[in-house]
Amino acid sequence: MKDVRKILLPLPSTSNAEAALIRGYNFARRFGAHLAVLHVRPDGREMAPLAGEGLSGAMVEDLMRSAEHEGARHAHEVHALFERFVAAHPDIQVVPPRGPFPMDAPTISFNIMRGAESEIVPAQARLSDFTLVPHPDSGDAVSSSETLHAVLFDSGRPVVIAPRTPPKGLIKRVCIAWNGTAEASSALRGALAWALTADAVRVLHCGDYQRRGPTAQDVVDYLAIHGITADCVEFPPVDRDVGKGLEAACKDFDADMLAMGAYSHSRLRQLILGGVTRYTLEHADITVLMSR
């Protein structure tokens, strides 16, 4: 993925949304791309089947009204944040969700859709070059974590996770985590858009995490074909934790972005035993591109 033209940014609430908007704005400017901001408002009518689960009609009606009220509140807050953001950044053009879109000029749109976020966002992501999500540890009842995993598993496109705090400047130093898997290969392809214009690129690998497949040096050679100069460094686990070792290696490189494959092991195994994907989601303080 070298030519980025459309970036999807789902905002379920305002939690960690400002940092995601700033990162999306930076990406749109960098690539001359369109930033499609999307808020999915739950449909309270989906609670109707609960009437058959032991709840009375009156109780279901109350739940539907409460859900509608909360949905309206979140939609209003997200739209107000969007309006404040575009007012503060007049250099990005606001356009309707369906365009028209000027070529090679940064644009932004806002759209509200009704339904299940875990279904709508992956569907929209399939026709986006990548999906940018706010950091999932919002601590709010509405979290982007479910959206993140839905896109990872059901869109066929990369996910970029914004940092918790508003980032400063463009991405200049890119780390690519490599273990030889198909997931790592997909992340490598997604990272090309940033690696092509980065000041420095490093391929990180760990003997304890390497699978059968191409080596880190093979990745360096592949990047060279694309005109990208990179080095490769093997990092050790920290406290027997590969995720901690990867985090430390990124800090040693002063990286702005980490690209990595997600869930080389099953998600269930990672949730129970932990894993590199889970550790990175919980602890990364830089922009992370993940792909499956």
VEXDREN-2710 file (C-alpha; in Angstrom, 1 decimal):
% VEXDREN-2710
k/r/px/py/pz
1/MET/0.0/0.0/0.0
2/LYS/1.9/3.0/-1.3
3/ASP/-0.8/5.3/-2.5
4/VAL/-3.1/6.3/0.4
5/ARG/-6.3/8.0/-0.8
6/LYS/-9.0/7.2/1.8
7/ILE/-8.6/6.9/5.6
8/LEU/-11.6/5.7/7.7
9/LEU/-11.7/7.1/11.3
10/PRO/-14.6/5.7/13.4
11/LEU/-15.3/7.7/16.5
12/PRO/-17.6/5.8/18.9
13/SER/-17.2/8.6/21.5
14/THR/-14.9/11.5/22.4
15/SER/-12.6/9.3/24.4
16/ASN/-9.1/9.6/23.0
17/ALA/-10.7/11.1/19.9
18/GLU/-8.7/14.3/19.7
19/ALA/-5.4/12.4/19.4
20/ALA/-6.9/10.3/16.7
21/LEU/-8.2/13.3/14.8
22/ILE/-4.8/15.0/14.9
23/ARG/-3.1/11.8/13.7
24/GLY/-5.7/11.5/10.9
25/TYR/-5.3/15.1/10.0
26/ASN/-1.5/14.6/9.7
27/PHE/-2.0/11.5/7.5
28/ALA/-4.5/13.3/5.3
29/ARG/-2.0/16.2/4.8
30/ARG/0.9/13.8/4.2
31/PHE/-0.8/11.7/1.6
32/GLY/-3.2/14.3/0.1
33/ALA/-5.9/11.9/1.2
34/HIS/-9.5/12.0/2.4
35/LEU/-10.2/11.4/6.1
36/ALA/-13.7/9.9/6.5
37/VAL/-14.9/10.4/10.1
38/LEU/-17.7/8.0/11.0
39/HIS/-19.9/7.8/14.1
40/VAL/-22.1/4.7/14.3
41/ARG/-25.2/5.3/16.4
42/PRO/-26.7/2.2/17.9
43/ASP/-30.3/1.3/16.9
44/GLY/-32.4/0.9/20.0
45/ARG/-34.8/-1.3/18.1
46/GLU/-32.2/-4.0/18.3
47/MET/-33.2/-4.5/21.9
48/ALA/-36.8/-5.6/21.0
49/PRO/-35.8/-9.3/21.0
50/LEU/-35.1/-9.0/24.7
51/ALA/-38.9/-9.1/25.2
52/GLY/-38.5/-12.8/24.7
53/GLU/-35.8/-13.1/27.2
54/GLY/-37.9/-12.6/30.3
55/LEU/-38.2/-8.8/30.1
56/SER/-41.6/-7.1/29.8
57/GLY/-42.6/-4.9/27.0
58/ALA/-42.4/-1.9/29.3
59/MET/-38.9/-2.8/30.5
60/VAL/-37.8/-3.1/26.9
61/GLU/-39.3/0.3/26.0
62/ASP/-37.4/1.9/28.9
63/LEU/-34.2/0.3/27.7
64/MET/-34.8/1.5/24.1
65/ARG/-35.5/5.1/25.3
66/SER/-32.3/5.0/27.5
67/ALA/-30.2/3.7/24.6
68/GLU/-31.7/6.3/22.2
69/HIS/-30.9/9.1/24.7
70/GLU/-27.3/7.8/25.2
71/GLY/-26.9/7.4/21.5
72/ALA/-28.0/11.0/20.8
73/ARG/-25.7/12.3/23.5
74/HIS/-22.6/10.5/22.0
75/ALA/-23.5/11.6/18.5
76/HIS/-23.9/15.2/19.6
77/GLU/-20.6/15.1/21.5
78/VAL/-18.6/13.6/18.6
79/HIS/-20.1/15.9/16.0
80/ALA/-19.3/18.9/18.2
81/LEU/-15.7/17.8/18.6
82/PHE/-15.5/17.4/14.8
83/GLU/-16.9/20.9/14.3
84/ARG/-14.3/22.4/16.7
85/PHE/-11.5/20.5/15.0
86/VAL/-12.2/21.6/11.5
87/ALA/-12.7/25.2/12.7
88/ALA/-9.2/25.0/14.2
89/HIS/-7.7/23.5/11.0
90/PRO/-9.0/25.5/8.0
91/ASP/-6.3/24.1/5.7
92/ILE/-8.2/20.8/5.4
93/GLN/-11.4/21.0/3.2
94/VAL/-14.7/19.7/4.5
95/VAL/-16.6/17.7/1.9
96/PRO/-19.8/15.6/1.9
97/PRO/-19.2/11.9/2.8
98/ARG/-19.6/10.9/-0.9
99/GLY/-17.5/13.7/-2.2
100/PRO/-16.5/15.1/-4.7
101/PHE/-12.9/14.6/-3.5
102/PRO/-10.2/16.9/-5.0
103/MET/-7.1/14.9/-6.1
104/ASP/-4.0/15.3/-4.0
105/ALA/-5.6/17.7/-1.5
106/PRO/-6.5/16.8/2.1
107/THR/-10.2/16.6/2.7
108/ILE/-12.4/15.5/5.7
109/SER/-16.0/14.5/6.1
110/PHE/-18.4/13.5/8.9
111/ASN/-21.0/10.8/8.6
112/ILE/-23.5/9.2/11.1
113/MET/-24.8/5.8/10.4
114/ARG/-27.2/3.7/12.5
115/GLY/-26.7/0.0/13.3
116/ALA/-24.2/-2.3/14.9
117/GLU/-20.7/-0.8/15.0
118/SER/-19.0/-4.2/14.7
119/GLU/-20.8/-4.7/11.4
120/ILE/-20.8/-1.2/9.8
121/VAL/-17.2/-0.2/10.5
122/PRO/-15.6/-3.3/8.9
123/ALA/-17.9/-3.0/5.9
124/GLN/-16.8/0.6/5.5
125/ALA/-13.2/-0.3/6.1
126/ARG/-13.2/-2.7/3.1
127/LEU/-13.2/0.3/0.8
128/SER/-10.7/2.3/2.8
129/ASP/-6.9/2.1/2.5
130/PHE/-6.7/1.7/6.2
131/THR/-8.7/2.4/9.3
132/LEU/-7.5/4.7/12.0
133/VAL/-8.9/4.1/15.5
134/PRO/-8.5/5.9/18.8
135/HIS/-6.5/4.1/21.4
136/PRO/-8.7/1.4/22.9
137/ASP/-8.0/1.9/26.6
138/SER/-10.4/4.9/26.8
139/GLY/-11.8/3.7/30.2
140/ASP/-15.2/4.8/28.8
141/ALA/-18.3/2.6/28.4
142/VAL/-17.9/3.1/24.6
143/SER/-14.5/1.8/23.5
144/SER/-12.9/1.4/20.1
145/SER/-11.5/-2.0/21.2
146/GLU/-14.5/-4.0/19.7
147/THR/-14.2/-1.9/16.5
148/LEU/-10.5/-2.5/16.3
149/HIS/-10.9/-6.2/16.5
150/ALA/-13.8/-6.2/14.1
151/VAL/-11.7/-4.4/11.5
152/LEU/-8.7/-6.6/12.1
153/PHE/-10.6/-9.8/11.6
154/ASP/-13.3/-8.8/9.1
155/SER/-12.1/-6.1/6.7
156/GLY/-9.0/-7.4/5.0
157/ARG/-7.3/-4.0/5.6
158/PRO/-4.8/-2.7/8.1
159/VAL/-5.7/-0.9/11.3
160/VAL/-3.7/2.0/12.6
161/ILE/-4.0/2.7/16.3
162/ALA/-3.5/6.3/17.3
163/PRO/-1.5/7.1/20.5
164/ARG/-3.3/8.1/23.7
165/THR/-2.0/11.7/23.6
166/PRO/-2.0/14.1/20.6
167/PRO/1.0/13.3/18.5
168/LYS/3.5/16.0/17.5
169/GLY/4.7/16.2/13.9
170/LEU/4.8/13.6/11.2
171/ILE/6.0/10.0/11.4
172/LYS/9.7/9.9/10.6
173/ARG/11.1/6.8/12.2
174/VAL/9.4/3.5/11.5
175/CYS/9.9/0.1/13.1
176/ILE/8.7/-3.1/11.4
177/ALA/8.3/-6.2/13.6
178/TRP/9.0/-9.3/11.7
179/ASN/8.5/-13.0/12.6
180/GLY/8.1/-14.5/9.1
181/THR/4.3/-15.0/9.2
182/ALA/1.6/-14.0/6.8
183/GLU/0.3/-11.5/9.3
184/ALA/3.8/-9.8/9.5
185/SER/3.9/-9.7/5.7
186/SER/0.5/-8.0/5.5
187/ALA/1.7/-5.4/8.0
188/LEU/4.9/-4.9/6.0
189/ARG/2.9/-4.1/2.9
190/GLY/0.8/-1.6/4.9
191/ALA/3.9/0.1/6.3
192/LEU/5.3/0.9/2.8
193/ALA/3.4/4.2/2.6
194/TRP/5.2/5.5/5.7
195/ALA/8.5/3.8/5.1
196/LEU/8.9/5.4/1.7
197/THR/9.1/8.9/3.2
198/ALA/10.6/8.0/6.6
199/ASP/13.9/9.3/7.8
200/ALA/14.9/5.9/9.1
201/VAL/13.4/2.4/9.0
202/ARG/14.4/-0.6/11.2
203/VAL/13.3/-4.2/11.0
204/LEU/13.0/-5.8/14.4
205/HIS/13.1/-9.5/15.0
206/CYS/13.4/-11.9/18.0
207/GLY/14.7/-15.4/17.9
208/ASP/12.1/-16.5/20.4
209/TYR/9.3/-15.3/18.2
210/GLN/10.6/-16.2/14.7
211/ARG/8.5/-18.6/12.7
212/ARG/9.3/-20.5/9.5
213/GLY/9.5/-18.1/6.6
214/PRO/11.6/-15.2/5.3
215/THR/14.2/-13.7/7.6
216/ALA/14.6/-10.1/8.8
217/GLN/17.5/-9.7/6.3
218/ASP/15.2/-10.9/3.5
219/VAL/12.8/-8.0/4.6
220/VAL/15.6/-5.5/4.4
221/ASP/16.4/-6.7/0.8
222/TYR/12.7/-6.5/-0.1
223/LEU/12.5/-2.9/1.2
224/ALA/15.6/-2.1/-0.9
225/ILE/13.7/-3.1/-4.1
226/HIS/11.2/-0.4/-3.1
227/GLY/14.0/2.2/-2.7
228/ILE/13.8/2.0/1.1
229/THR/17.0/1.8/3.1
230/ALA/16.6/-0.1/6.3
231/ASP/18.6/-2.1/8.9
232/CYS/17.6/-5.1/11.0
233/VAL/18.2/-5.6/14.7
234/GLU/17.5/-8.6/16.8
235/PHE/16.1/-7.7/20.2
236/PRO/15.9/-9.9/23.3
237/PRO/12.8/-10.5/25.4
238/VAL/12.5/-8.4/28.6
239/ASP/11.6/-10.5/31.6
240/ARG/10.9/-13.3/29.2
241/ASP/8.3/-11.2/27.5
242/VAL/8.7/-10.6/23.7
243/GLY/6.2/-7.7/23.8
244/LYS/8.2/-5.9/26.4
245/GLY/11.4/-6.5/24.4
246/LEU/9.7/-5.1/21.3
247/GLU/8.5/-2.0/23.1
248/ALA/12.1/-1.5/24.4
249/ALA/13.6/-1.9/20.9
250/CYS/11.1/0.7/19.5
251/LYS/12.1/3.1/22.3
252/ASP/15.8/2.5/21.6
253/PHE/15.2/3.5/18.0
254/ASP/13.1/6.5/19.0
255/ALA/10.3/5.2/16.7
256/ASP/7.2/7.2/15.8
257/MET/5.4/4.1/14.3
258/LEU/5.5/0.3/14.8
259/ALA/4.1/-2.0/12.1
260/MET/3.3/-5.6/13.1
261/GLY/1.2/-8.6/12.4
262/ALA/-1.6/-9.2/14.8
263/TYR/-2.6/-12.4/16.5
264/SER/-0.2/-14.9/15.0
265/HIS/-1.6/-17.0/17.8
266/SER/-5.3/-17.2/18.2
267/ARG/-7.0/-14.3/19.9
268/LEU/-8.4/-16.6/22.6
269/ARG/-4.9/-17.9/23.4
270/GLN/-3.6/-14.3/23.6
271/LEU/-6.4/-13.3/25.9
272/ILE/-5.7/-16.2/28.3
273/LEU/-1.9/-16.4/28.2
274/GLY/-1.0/-13.0/26.9
275/GLY/1.0/-12.3/23.8
276/VAL/2.8/-9.7/21.8
277/THR/-0.4/-8.3/20.2
278/ARG/-2.1/-8.0/23.5
279/TYR/0.9/-6.4/25.2
280/THR/1.3/-3.8/22.4
281/LEU/-2.4/-2.9/22.5
282/GLU/-2.2/-2.3/26.2
283/HIS/1.2/-0.5/26.5
284/ALA/2.2/1.1/23.2
285/ASP/2.5/4.9/23.4
286/ILE/3.3/5.4/19.7
287/THR/1.3/5.0/16.5
288/VAL/0.8/1.2/15.7
289/LEU/-0.2/-0.4/12.4
290/MET/-1.6/-3.9/12.8
291/SER/-2.7/-6.3/10.1
292/ARG/-3.9/-9.9/9.8
END
